[in-house]
Amino acid sequence: MSPPVSVRVWSDFVCPWCYVGLQEVKKLQQEFDIQVDWQPFFLRPETPPEGLPLPAHIREKMKDPNNPLKVSVAQAGLKMVDRDVIPSTRRAHQATEYARTQGKLEPYHAAILRRYWSEGQDLWQWETLRGAAEEVGLDADALQRAVEGGEFAKVVEDAVRAAQEMGVSAVPTFVLGERFGIQGAQDYAVFKQAMERLGAKPRATT
């Protein structure tokens, strides 16, 4: 049996296309044997804890019902609320790295994206991060202590710096099998073609 294909994804929680991209990863998981590794990235590293207002030009673009993002969201069957303030994602990324150490990276990452984009929760608030922890079976008190104690601050900053040194400049960025890079939330067919070029075989159907 062949080992699972590695799929590394650089993502930031305030990136709406990362939420769409998560759905493509889920499809890949259903069809192929893959090992997913979510990596942090900062779209707006300068964002203070209280957040920054969504730029006016983006707000205007989102009013268009034919906006590509809105079309993709509808096609993916997602609910996405409008956001007026972009929060800092540092605390959320650090909490996610704690989840990684507890074997809960994927479900915690997915829970945070859903809570932010579909439920309109604030990523900087402990209520959001603790709620996601409890949802996936993590100790919310231990998570908060670790993040407040700074245990994962350097981990996140180093990971983001490493991504930039690799040439990652936008999210989502996917690297499949350490060979094929895909930037942006592309159609599923693009991911499937990359898997086929890697020689990956679909899971046997029963």
Secondary structure, DSSP 8 states (H G I E B T S, - for coil): ----EEEEEEE-TT-HHHHHHHHHHHHHHHHS-EEEEEEE--SSTT--TT-EE--HHHHHHTT-TT-HHHHHHHHTT------SEE---HHHHHHHHHHHHTT-HHHHHHHHHHHHHTT---TTSHHHHHHHHHHTT--HHHHHHHHHTTTTHHHHHHHHHHHHHHT--SSSEEEETTTEEEESS--HHHHHHHHHHTT-------
